[in-house]
Amino acid sequence: MRDYDDEPMQRPKWLGWLIIIGMVAVVLGLLNLGVRLYIGTPADQSTAQRMQEMVQQRPELAQGQAYMDGSDCMRCHGIDRKFVGPSFLQVADKYRGQNDATAYIARKIREGSVGVWGNTIMPRHPQVTQEQAEGMADWILAIPPKTRE
């Protein structure tokens, strides 16, 4: 009679390969997402160029851009592309003509909101000062409307 308790159980080789292929697929998917978020699309790049030109023309926006670069805003928003929340261009277009747009957007940055752009939740950012939020809002509102190319 054979004692099976002494021998380790053999896993099929295909299971190991399946795990490796799955891990490679996950890594490639994350790399693709990272490339799309940080490099952006050609549309994002042309808008980014327009934004750089705008900051050169209006130096008062440089501080707002610095606040944006130092924040986590780009995790959920693209300049002219919707990710989790609306693009900054969509926000600018929606509020551009309002008299209190800077104060309104600054309040939304600090206090958060839900329901303005669907069911997506905009989290609170209490660590952002009022001055920083207003600089960010000014930068967002300065995004030029999209031109037909």
ABEGO torsion letter per residue (X at the ends): XBBAAABBBBBBAAAAAAAAAAAAAAAAAAAAAAAAAAAEBAAAAAAAAAAAAAAAABAAAAAAAAAAAABAAAAABBAABBBABBBAAAAAAAAAABAAAAAAAAAAAAAEBBGAAEABBBBBBAABBAAAAAAAAAAAAABBBBBBX
